[in-house]
Amino acid sequence: MWQKDEFEHIAECVDGLREEALALASRLVSFEAVPPESGGQGEHDKAKFLWEYLKGKRLGDLQWYEAKDERVASGVRPSIVLIVGDGSPRLWIMSHLDVVPAGARELWKTDPFKAVIKEGRIYGRGAEDNNQAIVASVVALRAVLEAGLTPRIPVSLLFVADEETGSNYGLKFLLKEHDLFERDDLVLVPDGGAPDGTMIEVAEKTIAWLRFRVLGKQSHASRPDQGVNAARAAAYLTTSLDETLHKTFPQKNALFAPPDSTFEPTKHQANVDNINTIPGEEVFYFDCRILPEVPIEDFEDVVRRVCADIEKRFGVKVEWDYRQRQVAAPPTPEDAAIVIMLKKAIKEVYQVEAKSMGIGGGTVAAILRDAGIPAAVWAKLEETAHQPNEFCVIENLLGDAKVMAYLMGGR
C-alpha cells in the first residue's frame, strides 16, 4: 500500500496528465470500432493505434493477441496486454476496445465519431463505454511511474476485443487459447457503475438474447385470404412473450437494479418494401436479463410453449435461437480481496462508501467468474453508454485513474 505522501504525489501526477488524457480519449473516439455483427469492421485500427501509443510511452511489456475473424477486413480481432512486474497475485484492469453503433445520427448533436469537449465532458460514441476506462488505466500507470515509483503489485492492463457482442473473439478466446490468469489474481473491470461511484458490481443476471423468425406466406394485402400474415403473428408473439415471461417469473432480488428479471423486445428487421404486401417473414429479437435464481431451462420452456401456441393459432412456423446465452456466473464474494481493496481506494479518492451490488448488463467479469476468477466491476459513470450523445465526465476519468493507481499500491 502507498504511503500517504506517495499517493498524494501520484494523484498530482494524474492531474498533471489531464491534457494528454483528453487528447488520447478524443483520438480513441475517432475509431468506429463497431463489431461485424452490427455492420462494422471491428477494433483492429483502434487497437493498432493504442499499441503504437503504448509502445511509444514504454510503460511495460506489450503482448498482441489475435483471434481470427474472416468477417472483418483485417481478418483478426486483436486484444492487447500491457505487463508490469512478475509474479502473482496480479492486478488486472480490463477494458474493451469495441463500441456499439452510433444509431440514428439525427439524435446526435455532434458527430458521434468526432470527439467534442465542452462543459467538463467528452462527447462521442465510446467516450464512456469504454474509452473512459482505457484512458484511466493508462493514466493511472503513467502517474505511478512519473511519480518515480513502481507498482507494489504486478499489474496488467488488458484491452479486449468483442465485449459488446459476446466476447468470443475477446476474453473467451484469451481464456481458451492463452494461459494469462491465476486463480488468486485481482481483476477490476471498469465497465459498469453509478454516478456517485458507490456501486461495485459483484453479480450479474443471466443474459439471453433471442432471435425469432416467424414464417407465413406472402401475398397481396388486398387478398389476405391467399397469405399467412407473418407480421400479425409476430406482433402477437411479441406481446405474448412479454406478458407470459413477466407473469411466470415475478421474483425479485434486492441485490440487483432493477430487482426483477427483464424481458425486452428490441431489434426488428425490415420485412417487405411496400405497404400493400403481406409479409411472409418477420424477424425480431428479445434482450432478456434473468435473475440467477431462475433456471434457464424454465425460461426456455416458457419460450417454447408460447411459440407453439402462436404456431397453432396463426398457422405460421416459429423458429428461435440464441444470439447470446450467458448463464449467471457465481458471484464474487463481498470479502474478496479486490472488493476490499476497491472500497478503500474509492473511499480515499471519492470520499464515499461503496457497496456491492448486482446488475443486469453483461460484462466480461461474468466470464472470469465462470472460470473461477473473482472479478469486480466498478467505475464512476453517468450511464450514458449506448445512448445518443454519449459522454464521459472528465473528472470521473481522472478520479477513476486515481482509484486504479491506488490499487497499484497493493494490499
N, C-alpha and C positions, 0 to 999 in steps of 0.2 A: 504494500500500500504506500502511496506517496506521502511524504511529509507535507505539512500544511504549506510551507513556503514553496516547495516544489510544485504542488498543484496550482498554487496562485500564479506562478510563473508560466506554467503550461496554459492556463486559462488566458493569460495575457497574450501568449503566442497565438492562440486560437483567434482572438480578436484582431491581432495584427495580420492575420491571413484573410481577413474579410474580403478585400477586393479580389484576391486571387480565387477565393471560394465562389464569388459571384461570377467571375469570368468562366470558371470551369462549369458551374451549374448552367450558365447560359449556353455554353457550347454544347453541352450534352442534350439540351432541349432540341437543338437543330437536327438531331438524327431521328428520322422516322423509323424507329426500331420496332415496327409492328410485326408480329409473327405471321407466318403464311396462312394460318387458319383464318386470319382476319384480313387477308389480302396484301400483306406486307412481305418484305424481304428479310425480316429478322434483324438480329443485333450485330451482324458482322462489322459493319462500318463504325458503329459506335464503339464496339469492343476494340477495334484496331486503333481508333483514336485514343481510347483510355490506356491501352497498352503502351503506346508511344509516350503519352503524358507521364505515366508512372515510371517508365524506363528512364525518361529524362530527369526525374526527381531523385532517382537512386535511393528509394526508400527501403528496399529489401529485394529478395529474390523473387523473380516472376515466373509463373508457370501458365502455359496456354493449353487449354483442353478443347478438343473439337469433337462434337457429335455430328455425324454425317446426316444431312437432310437435303435430299435432291429437290425439294420444293422451292428452295431459295437459290438465287443466282450464285452465291458463293459456294454452295454445296455443303456448308457446315454451319453449326450453331455453336459459337465459341463461349467458353467461360474462362475467367482469369482468377488466379490466386496470387496474392502478394504475401510473402512469408518473411517474418522477422523472428529470429530466435529458434532454438531447438528444444525438443523435449515436450512433455505433457504434464499436467493438463494445459491445453492450448486455448486461448481466447479466439473465437471466430466471430467476425462481424460480416454478415452475409446480406448483400443487397442484390437486386436484379436489374439487368440491362434492358429488357424488353418493356414496351409500353403498349397500352391499348390504343385503338384507332382514335382519331380526333372526334369522330362522329359528325353530326351536322355542322358544317362550317358556319352557317348563318347564326348559330347560337354563340359563337365566339366573338368577343370584342376585339381580339387581336389574332394574328396568325398563330395557330397552335404550335407550329414548329419554328417559331422565331421568338426567342425569349424577350419579354418586356419586364423591366424592373421599375416599379413605382410603388410609392407608399409603403415601403418596407417589405415588398413581396416580389417574387419572381413568378411571372405568369408563363404558362406553356404546358403542352402535353408532356407528362412525365416529371414535371417540376417537383411535385410532392411524391409521386409514385413512379419511380423510386430513386430519382436523382438526388433528392434531399439526403437520403441515406448514403448513396455512393460518395457524394462530396463530403458529408460529415465524417465518414470513416477515414477518408484520405486526409482531411484537415486534422483530425484527431492525431493520427500517426505523425504527420508532419510537425504538429505543435510539440509533441513529446520530444522529437529529435531536435527541433530548433531550440528547445529549452536546454539542450545539452544533456539530455537524459536518454535512457533506453528503456523500453517496456520491461517491467518487473516480472512479466509472464510472457511466454511465447505467444505471438499474435499472427493471425492470418486474416487478411481481408479477401473475401470471396465475392466475386461479381458473376452471377449466374445468368445463363440464358433461359428462355422459355418458362418463366414463372407464371405468366398470365394465362397460359393455355395448357397447364398440366405438368410441366417440369420434366417431360420425357426426354427432352434434349438438353436439360439443365441438371438439376440436382439429382434426379433419379438416375440419369446417365452416369454422373460422377460417383454415386454410391455403388452402382453396379460394376463399373469398369475400373475404378481407381480407389485405392485404399488411402483416403485422406483423413478420416476422423478416428479418434479414440473414444471409448465409452465415457471417459471422465472429462472430455473436453467441455468447454463453456461456450455456448453458442447464443449469440444475440442476432435476431432477425429484425432490423428496424423497418418493418413494413406494415405496421399497424399501431394504433394508439389513440389518444384522446387530445383535445385542445389544451387541457390543463396538464398533460404529461403524467397523469396518475395511473394510467391503465397499463399493467403488464399482462399480456395475453399468455396464458399457460394451457389453454384448451381450445379446441375447435370443434365445430359441428361436422357431421358427415356432409360431404359435398356430392350432389347428384345433378349433373347436367344431362338432361334428356332431350333427345331429338325424336319428334313424332312425325310420321309420314302417313297421311290419310289418302287412300286411293279410291276414287269413284269412277265416273265415266263422264268425259267432257261432251258437251252438247251446246247447241244454240240456246241462249237464255229464253227465247220465246217458246222453246219446246223442252221444258224440264222433264216432261214425261219420257223423253228419249235419253236422259242422262241420269247420273247419280252425283248430286252436288257435294263435292268434297269440302267446299268452303263451309257449308252449313254443318256438316258432320264435324268438321274441325272446330267450329265455334262451340258446338255443344260439348265436344270432348274437352276443350279448354276449360269451360265453366264447370263441367262435371268433375274434372280432376281437381280444380281449385277448391270446390266445395267439399268433395269427399275426403281429400287429404287433410284439410283443416279439421273436419269433424272427427276423423279417425285418430288423429294424432294431436290432441289438445294439451299434451304435457308441457309443463313449464319448469325451467331451471334457472334460478336466480343468479347463477354464475355468469350467465350469458346476457348479452344485449343485442337484439331483443331476447327475451327469456323463452320464447317458444320456437318451434320449427317453422320455417318459412318455405312457401311453395309459390314461386313467381313465374307466370308466363312472360317470356321476354322476346327473343328474336322471332321474326316471321319472314319467311322467304317469299319473294314475288311469285305469283301464280300465272294468270293469263294477262295479256297485254291490253285487252279491250273489255269494255263494260258488258257487252252483250254476249259473253261466252261464259257458260257454267264451267268452272274448273274441275278437272278430273284428278287433280293432285294438290294437296296442301302440305306444307312442311313448316313446323313451328317448334319452339324449344321452351323448356322449363328449366329454371335455376332453382334447385331445392337445397336448403341448408337444414339438416335434420339433427335434432338433439342426440347426443351419444347414447342415451338410454332407449332410443327407438331402434329396434333391429332393422337393418337394411332389407332383410328378407320380407319383413312385414310390409314395408313401404312398397317393395316390388310387387307383392301380391295384390295390393290395392290398385296399382297402376294396371296390372294385367286384367283385373276384374272390370275396371272402368272401360278399358279399351274393348274388351269383349262385349260389353253392354252396348257401346256405340256401334260396333260392327253389326250386331244383331238388329239394332233399332233403325239404322240408316242404310244397311246393305252395302257398306264400304269395307275395305280392308285397312286395318291399322297396324303399322309397323313402328316399333320404337327401339331405340338403343341408347347407349351412354356415349356422350361426348367427354365426360369426365366422371369418374367414380372414385371418390376418396373417402373410405370409411374412417370415422373419427378415431384418431390415434389415442393411446393412453396419455393423460395429461401430464405435464411437467409438474413434479411435486412443488408445493409452495415453499418448501425448505431447501430446494435445490440451490447449489452454490451460485449459479448465475442469477437466480431470482434475488437472493440475499444481497449479492454484490450490486445488482441494479438498483435495488431500493436505496442502498446507501449512496450510490452515485447520484441518483435523482434528487434525493434529499439535499446533497451537497450543492448541486448546481441550480436546481429549480426551487428549492425550499418548500417542497410538498411531499406528502406521504403517499407513496404509490401502493397500489393494491393489485392482487392477482384477479384476473377475470377470464372469461371465455368469449369467443367471438364466432360469428357465422362465416366470415370471409376466410377463404383458404390461403394459407401461406406455406412456404417451404418448411416451416417449423414442424408441421404435421408429418412430413415425410421423414424428418430426422427422428421424431418421437417414435414412429413406427420402427425405425432402425435401432431403437434403444438409446438414443442420444437426447438427453433433456435439452430443450431449447426454449428461449423466452423471446416473445415478440414485444418490442417496445419502440416508440418514437413519440415525439411531441408533434402531433399533426392536426391540421384543421379539417381533415377528412374531405378533401376536395377531389380525391382520386376518382378517375373515370368520368368526371363531370366536365362540361364545357367551362372554359375559363379557370381551369385547374391552376392552383398556385401553391408556392412554398413560402412560408413566412421566414424571412432571413434570420431573425433572432432564434427561431426554432432550429434552423440548420446549425447555427453556431453553438447554441445550447446543447444540442444533441452531440455535437463534436466534443464538447467538454465532458459530457457523460461518458462517451466512448473512451476518451483519454483517461478519465478517472479509472475506468475498468482496467486499462492497461497497466495500472499500478499494482495489479494482483489482489489477492485476498487480504 
